[in-house]
Amino acid sequence: MFAAMLTRLRALLQRRRVARELDAELGFHLEMEIQSNVERGMSPAEARSAALRDFGVLHGAAKKRIAPTYLPVAAVAYLVFYFKQHQPSGAKLVELPDWKLFFLPREGVERFLFEPHQHKLLEYHAAGTVTRLTFPVNTLEEYANAIAQRSH
Protein backbone atom coordinates (compact mmCIF):
# COMPACT_ATOMS: atom_id res chain seq x y z
CA MET A 1 0.00 0.00 0.00
CA PHE A 2 2.79 2.43 0.90
CA ALA A 3 4.61 1.60 -2.34
CA ALA A 4 1.48 2.47 -4.31
CA MET A 5 1.14 5.79 -2.46
CA LEU A 6 4.82 6.54 -3.10
CA THR A 7 4.30 5.84 -6.80
CA ARG A 8 1.32 8.21 -6.84
CA LEU A 9 3.37 10.86 -5.06
CA ARG A 10 6.12 10.61 -7.67
CA ALA A 11 3.52 10.86 -10.42
CA LEU A 12 2.05 13.97 -8.83
CA LEU A 13 5.46 15.57 -8.43
CA GLN A 14 6.19 14.89 -12.05
CA ARG A 15 2.65 15.60 -13.20
CA ARG A 16 3.54 17.87 -16.09
CA ARG A 17 5.84 15.28 -17.62
CA VAL A 18 3.31 12.52 -16.96
CA ALA A 19 0.50 14.67 -18.41
CA ARG A 20 2.51 15.30 -21.58
CA GLU A 21 3.31 11.60 -21.95
CA LEU A 22 -0.32 10.57 -21.38
CA ASP A 23 -1.54 13.24 -23.77
CA ALA A 24 0.86 12.05 -26.47
CA GLU A 25 -0.02 8.38 -25.89
CA LEU A 26 -3.78 8.96 -25.89
CA GLY A 27 -3.49 11.29 -28.87
CA PHE A 28 -1.62 8.62 -30.82
CA HIS A 29 -4.23 5.94 -30.07
CA LEU A 30 -7.09 8.33 -30.78
CA GLU A 31 -5.62 9.27 -34.17
CA MET A 32 -5.09 5.58 -35.00
CA GLU A 33 -8.75 4.88 -34.17
CA ILE A 34 -9.88 7.85 -36.29
CA GLN A 35 -7.76 6.65 -39.21
CA SER A 36 -9.17 3.13 -38.84
CA ASN A 37 -12.73 4.53 -38.85
CA VAL A 38 -12.04 6.58 -42.00
CA GLU A 39 -10.62 3.49 -43.70
CA ARG A 40 -13.89 1.69 -42.84
CA GLY A 41 -15.83 4.35 -44.77
CA MET A 42 -16.73 7.00 -42.16
CA SER A 43 -16.37 10.69 -42.89
CA PRO A 44 -13.56 12.38 -40.88
CA ALA A 45 -16.12 14.04 -38.56
CA GLU A 46 -17.99 10.77 -37.98
CA ALA A 47 -14.69 8.96 -37.45
CA ARG A 48 -13.55 11.47 -34.79
CA SER A 49 -16.91 11.39 -32.97
CA ALA A 50 -16.95 7.58 -33.00
CA ALA A 51 -13.37 7.39 -31.70
CA LEU A 52 -14.08 9.87 -28.90
CA ARG A 53 -17.20 7.90 -27.98
CA ASP A 54 -15.27 4.60 -28.03
CA PHE A 55 -12.58 6.10 -25.80
CA GLY A 56 -15.26 7.11 -23.31
CA VAL A 57 -14.64 10.84 -23.75
CA LEU A 58 -18.03 11.68 -25.27
CA HIS A 59 -21.49 10.66 -24.06
CA GLY A 60 -24.88 11.26 -25.58
CA ALA A 61 -26.64 10.17 -28.74
CA ALA A 62 -27.68 13.49 -30.30
CA LYS A 63 -25.99 16.08 -28.08
CA LYS A 64 -22.43 15.11 -27.24
CA ARG A 65 -20.92 16.03 -23.89
CA ILE A 66 -17.64 15.27 -22.15
CA ALA A 67 -17.99 12.15 -20.00
CA PRO A 68 -17.65 12.68 -16.26
CA THR A 69 -14.37 11.52 -14.78
CA TYR A 70 -14.21 9.08 -11.91
CA LEU A 71 -11.46 9.37 -9.33
CA PRO A 72 -11.40 7.44 -6.07
CA VAL A 73 -12.08 9.56 -2.98
CA ALA A 74 -8.54 9.03 -1.67
CA ALA A 75 -7.05 10.16 -4.98
CA VAL A 76 -9.17 13.33 -5.02
CA ALA A 77 -8.20 14.14 -1.43
CA TYR A 78 -4.52 13.54 -2.17
CA LEU A 79 -4.61 15.73 -5.30
CA VAL A 80 -6.36 18.53 -3.43
CA PHE A 81 -3.78 18.39 -0.62
CA TYR A 82 -0.93 18.48 -3.14
CA PHE A 83 -2.48 21.38 -5.08
CA LYS A 84 -3.17 23.24 -1.82
CA GLN A 85 0.54 23.17 -1.00
CA HIS A 86 1.20 25.09 -4.21
CA GLN A 87 -1.95 27.22 -4.21
CA PRO A 88 -3.04 28.22 -0.69
CA SER A 89 -6.17 30.03 -1.90
CA GLY A 90 -9.12 27.64 -1.90
CA ALA A 91 -10.94 29.66 -4.56
CA LYS A 92 -7.89 29.67 -6.87
CA LEU A 93 -7.24 25.98 -6.21
CA VAL A 94 -10.67 25.10 -7.60
CA GLU A 95 -9.78 27.10 -10.73
CA LEU A 96 -6.36 25.49 -11.36
CA PRO A 97 -5.80 24.42 -14.97
CA ASP A 98 -4.41 21.10 -13.65
CA TRP A 99 -8.00 19.90 -13.19
CA LYS A 100 -8.43 19.94 -16.97
CA LEU A 101 -6.29 16.80 -17.06
CA PHE A 102 -9.37 15.09 -15.58
CA PHE A 103 -11.84 16.96 -17.85
CA LEU A 104 -13.11 18.85 -14.81
CA PRO A 105 -14.55 22.35 -14.99
CA ARG A 106 -14.88 24.37 -11.79
CA GLU A 107 -18.29 22.88 -11.01
CA GLY A 108 -16.91 19.37 -11.40
CA VAL A 109 -14.04 20.12 -9.01
CA GLU A 110 -16.50 21.49 -6.47
CA ARG A 111 -18.60 18.31 -6.73
CA PHE A 112 -15.45 16.21 -6.33
CA LEU A 113 -14.63 18.00 -3.07
CA PHE A 114 -17.83 16.94 -1.32
CA GLU A 115 -16.98 13.25 -1.08
CA PRO A 116 -13.59 13.62 0.69
CA HIS A 117 -15.33 16.16 2.95
CA GLN A 118 -17.99 13.56 3.81
CA HIS A 119 -15.25 10.98 4.53
CA LYS A 120 -13.58 13.54 6.83
CA LEU A 121 -10.38 13.53 4.76
CA LEU A 122 -10.63 17.30 4.44
CA GLU A 123 -12.94 20.14 5.32
CA TYR A 124 -14.48 21.96 2.39
CA HIS A 125 -16.63 25.05 2.83
CA ALA A 126 -17.77 27.34 0.04
CA ALA A 127 -19.94 30.43 0.25
CA GLY A 128 -20.14 32.69 -2.77
CA THR A 129 -16.60 33.49 -3.88
CA VAL A 130 -15.04 32.28 -0.62
CA THR A 131 -13.72 28.73 -0.52
CA ARG A 132 -12.00 27.25 2.52
CA LEU A 133 -10.11 23.95 2.52
CA THR A 134 -8.47 22.55 5.64
CA PHE A 135 -6.74 19.26 6.31
CA PRO A 136 -6.13 17.20 9.47
CA VAL A 137 -2.32 17.21 8.98
CA ASN A 138 0.40 19.49 7.63
CA THR A 139 2.65 17.41 5.37
CA LEU A 140 2.06 15.30 2.30
CA GLU A 141 3.59 12.24 3.98
CA GLU A 142 1.33 12.60 7.02
CA TYR A 143 -1.65 13.01 4.73
CA ALA A 144 -0.79 9.90 2.72
CA ASN A 145 -0.62 7.98 6.01
CA ALA A 146 -3.94 9.45 7.18
CA ILE A 147 -5.62 8.44 3.91
CA ALA A 148 -4.14 4.94 4.09
CA GLN A 149 -5.35 4.50 7.68
CA ARG A 150 -8.89 5.62 6.84
CA SER A 151 -9.11 3.32 3.85
CA HIS A 152 -8.74 0.23 6.03
KEKE-3310 file (N, C-alpha, C; in steps of 0.2 Angstrom, whole numbers, plus 5000, padded with zeros to 4 digits):
npx = (5004:5010:5020:5012:5006:5018:5022:5011:5014:5026:5021:5013:5022:5029:5020:5017:5026:5021:5008:5010:5016:5005:4996:5001:5002:4988:4983:4990:4984:4971:4971:4975:4963:4954:4959:4957:4943:4940:4946:4937:4926:4919:4915:4928:4923:4913:4921:4930:4921:4916:4927:4930:4919:4921:4932:4927:4926:4916:4899:4882:4868:4862:4866:4882:4893:4906:4912:4909:4922:4929:4937:4944:4940:4951:4961:4956:4956:4970:4976:4970:4976:4989:4989:4985:4996:5003:4995:4988:4976:4959:4949:4956:4962:4952:4950:4962:4972:4976:4966:4960:4966:4959:4947:4939:4928:4926:4914:4914:4925:4921:4911:4918:4925:4916:4914:4927:4926:4915:4920:4928:4941:4946:4941:4929:4922:4911:4906:4898:4910:4920:4931:4935:4947:4953:4964:4968:4981:4998:5009:5013:5017:5012:4998:4996:4998:4987:4976:4978:4976:4963:4957:4957)
npy = (4994:5006:5008:5009:5022:5030:5029:5036:5048:5052:5052:5063:5073:5074:5078:5086:5081:5068:5071:5076:5065:5056:5063:5063:5049:5045:5053:5048:5035:5039:5045:5034:5026:5035:5036:5022:5021:5030:5023:5013:5018:5029:5047:5060:5068:5060:5049:5054:5058:5045:5038:5046:5043:5029:5029:5034:5047:5055:5057:5053:5053:5062:5075:5078:5077:5080:5066:5062:5061:5048:5048:5039:5043:5044:5047:5060:5067:5067:5073:5086:5090:5091:5100:5111:5114:5121:5131:5141:5148:5143:5146:5149:5137:5128:5133:5129:5126:5113:5104:5101:5091:5080:5082:5091:5104:5120:5118:5104:5101:5106:5098:5086:5088:5087:5073:5068:5077:5072:5060:5064:5067:5079:5097:5106:5121:5132:5147:5158:5168:5164:5151:5138:5127:5114:5103:5088:5086:5092:5089:5081:5068:5064:5066:5056:5045:5046:5045:5032:5025:5028:5021:5008)
npz = (5000:5004:4995:4983:4986:4986:4973:4967:4973:4967:4954:4955:4958:4947:4938:4926:4916:4916:4912:4899:4893:4894:4887:4874:4871:4872:4862:4851:4850:4849:4836:4828:4829:4824:4810:4807:4807:4797:4786:4786:4780:4786:4787:4790:4801:4807:4810:4820:4830:4833:4838:4849:4857:4858:4866:4877:4880:4875:4878:4875:4863:4853:4857:4861:4875:4886:4895:4912:4924:4934:4949:4963:4980:4989:4980:4975:4987:4990:4978:4980:4992:4988:4978:4986:4993:4984:4980:4990:4991:4992:4983:4971:4970:4966:4953:4946:4932:4931:4934:4922:4916:4920:4914:4921:4924:4934:4942:4942:4949:4962:4965:4966:4978:4988:4992:4998:5009:5016:5020:5029:5026:5023:5025:5018:5013:5005:5001:4991:4984:4992:4997:5007:5012:5023:5031:5040:5044:5042:5032:5016:5017:5030:5027:5017:5025:5033:5025:5020:5032:5035:5024:5027)
capx = (5000:5014:5023:5007:5006:5024:5021:5007:5017:5031:5018:5010:5027:5031:5013:5018:5029:5017:5003:5013:5017:4998:4992:5004:5000:4981:4983:4992:4979:4965:4972:4975:4956:4951:4961:4954:4936:4940:4947:4931:4921:4916:4918:4932:4919:4910:4927:4932:4915:4915:4933:4930:4914:4924:4937:4924:4927:4910:4893:4876:4867:4862:4870:4888:4895:4912:4910:4912:4928:4929:4943:4943:4940:4957:4965:4954:4959:4977:4977:4968:4981:4995:4988:4984:5003:5006:4990:4985:4969:4954:4945:4961:4964:4947:4951:4968:4971:4978:4960:4958:4969:4953:4941:4934:4927:4926:4909:4915:4930:4917:4907:4923:4927:4911:4915:4932:4923:4910:4924:4932:4948:4947:4935:4928:4917:4911:4900:4899:4917:4925:4931:4940:4949:4958:4966:4969:4988:5002:5013:5010:5018:5007:4992:4996:4997:4980:4972:4979:4973:4956:4954:4956)
capy = (5000:5012:5008:5012:5029:5033:5029:5041:5054:5053:5054:5070:5078:5074:5078:5089:5076:5063:5073:5077:5058:5053:5066:5060:5042:5045:5056:5043:5030:5042:5046:5028:5024:5039:5033:5016:5023:5033:5017:5008:5022:5035:5053:5062:5070:5054:5045:5057:5057:5038:5037:5049:5040:5023:5030:5036:5054:5058:5053:5056:5051:5067:5080:5076:5080:5076:5061:5063:5058:5045:5047:5037:5048:5045:5051:5067:5071:5068:5079:5093:5092:5092:5107:5116:5116:5125:5136:5141:5150:5138:5148:5148:5130:5126:5136:5127:5122:5106:5100:5100:5084:5075:5085:5094:5112:5122:5114:5097:5101:5107:5092:5081:5090:5085:5066:5068:5081:5068:5055:5068:5068:5087:5101:5110:5125:5137:5152:5163:5167:5161:5144:5136:5120:5113:5096:5086:5086:5097:5087:5077:5061:5063:5065:5049:5040:5047:5042:5025:5023:5028:5017:5001)
capz = (5000:5005:4988:4978:4988:4984:4966:4966:4975:4962:4948:4956:4958:4940:4934:4920:4912:4915:4908:4892:4890:4893:4881:4868:4871:4871:4856:4846:4850:4846:4829:4825:4829:4819:4804:4806:4806:4790:4782:4786:4776:4789:4786:4796:4807:4810:4813:4826:4835:4835:4841:4856:4860:4860:4871:4883:4881:4874:4880:4872:4856:4849:4860:4864:4881:4889:4900:4919:4926:4940:4953:4970:4985:4992:4975:4975:4993:4989:4974:4983:4997:4984:4975:4991:4995:4979:4979:4997:4990:4991:4977:4966:4969:4962:4946:4943:4925:4932:4934:4915:4915:4922:4911:4926:4925:4941:4945:4943:4955:4968:4966:4968:4985:4993:4995:5003:5015:5019:5023:5034:5024:5022:5027:5012:5014:5000:5001:4986:4981:4997:4997:5013:5013:5028:5032:5047:5045:5038:5027:5012:5020:5035:5024:5014:5030:5036:5020:5020:5038:5034:5019:5030)
cpx = (5004:5018:5019:5007:5012:5024:5017:5010:5022:5027:5015:5016:5030:5025:5013:5021:5024:5011:5004:5013:5010:4995:4995:5002:4993:4980:4984:4986:4972:4965:4972:4967:4952:4952:4958:4947:4935:4941:4941:4925:4917:4919:4923:4929:4916:4915:4929:4927:4915:4921:4933:4924:4917:4929:4934:4924:4920:4904:4887:4875:4867:4866:4876:4890:4901:4909:4913:4917:4927:4936:4941:4944:4947:4962:4963:4957:4966:4979:4976:4974:4987:4995:4987:4991:5006:5001:4986:4978:4964:4951:4950:4962:4958:4947:4957:4967:4973:4972:4958:4961:4963:4947:4936:4934:4927:4920:4910:4920:4926:4914:4912:4925:4922:4912:4921:4930:4919:4914:4929:4940:4950:4940:4935:4921:4917:4905:4902:4906:4922:4925:4937:4941:4954:4959:4968:4977:4992:5006:5010:5011:5013:5000:4991:4995:4990:4975:4972:4976:4966:4953:4954:4950)
cpy = (5006:5013:5011:5020:5033:5034:5035:5048:5056:5055:5061:5075:5079:5075:5081:5085:5071:5065:5074:5070:5055:5056:5064:5053:5041:5048:5052:5038:5032:5043:5040:5025:5028:5037:5027:5017:5026:5027:5013:5012:5028:5041:5055:5064:5064:5050:5048:5056:5050:5036:5040:5046:5033:5024:5033:5043:5058:5054:5057:5054:5057:5073:5077:5080:5076:5072:5063:5059:5054:5045:5044:5043:5049:5049:5058:5070:5072:5073:5086:5095:5094:5099:5112:5118:5121:5131:5137:5144:5145:5140:5147:5141:5127:5127:5133:5124:5115:5101:5098:5093:5079:5078:5088:5102:5113:5118:5107:5096:5102:5101:5086:5082:5088:5078:5066:5072:5076:5062:5058:5067:5075:5090:5106:5114:5131:5141:5158:5163:5165:5154:5142:5129:5119:5105:5095:5086:5091:5095:5082:5069:5059:5062:5058:5044:5040:5044:5035:5022:5023:5023:5009:5000)
cpz = (5000:4998:4983:4980:4986:4977:4964:4967:4969:4955:4949:4955:4951:4935:4927:4914:4911:4911:4901:4889:4889:4887:4874:4866:4869:4864:4850:4845:4847:4839:4825:4824:4824:4812:4802:4804:4799:4785:4781:4782:4780:4787:4791:4802:4811:4813:4819:4832:4838:4839:4848:4860:4862:4865:4878:4885:4880:4876:4876:4865:4851:4851:4863:4870:4883:4895:4907:4920:4933:4943:4960:4975:4988:4987:4975:4981:4992:4984:4976:4988:4993:4981:4980:4993:4990:4978:4985:4996:4988:4984:4971:4964:4965:4955:4943:4937:4926:4932:4927:4913:4916:4919:4916:4926:4932:4945:4946:4949:4961:4970:4969:4976:4990:4996:5000:5010:5019:5022:5028:5032:5023:5024:5021:5013:5009:5001:4997:4983:4986:4997:5002:5013:5018:5029:5039:5049:5041:5032:5022:5014:5025:5032:5020:5019:5033:5031:5020:5027:5038:5029:5022:5034)
residu = (MET:PHE:ALA:ALA:MET:LEU:THR:ARG:LEU:ARG:ALA:LEU:LEU:GLN:ARG:ARG:ARG:VAL:ALA:ARG:GLU:LEU:ASP:ALA:GLU:LEU:GLY:PHE:HIS:LEU:GLU:MET:GLU:ILE:GLN:SER:ASN:VAL:GLU:ARG:GLY:MET:SER:PRO:ALA:GLU:ALA:ARG:SER:ALA:ALA:LEU:ARG:ASP:PHE:GLY:VAL:LEU:HIS:GLY:ALA:ALA:LYS:LYS:ARG:ILE:ALA:PRO:THR:TYR:LEU:PRO:VAL:ALA:ALA:VAL:ALA:TYR:LEU:VAL:PHE:TYR:PHE:LYS:GLN:HIS:GLN:PRO:SER:GLY:ALA:LYS:LEU:VAL:GLU:LEU:PRO:ASP:TRP:LYS:LEU:PHE:PHE:LEU:PRO:ARG:GLU:GLY:VAL:GLU:ARG:PHE:LEU:PHE:GLU:PRO:HIS:GLN:HIS:LYS:LEU:LEU:GLU:TYR:HIS:ALA:ALA:GLY:THR:VAL:THR:ARG:LEU:THR:PHE:PRO:VAL:ASN:THR:LEU:GLU:GLU:TYR:ALA:ASN:ALA:ILE:ALA:GLN:ARG:SER:HIS)
# end
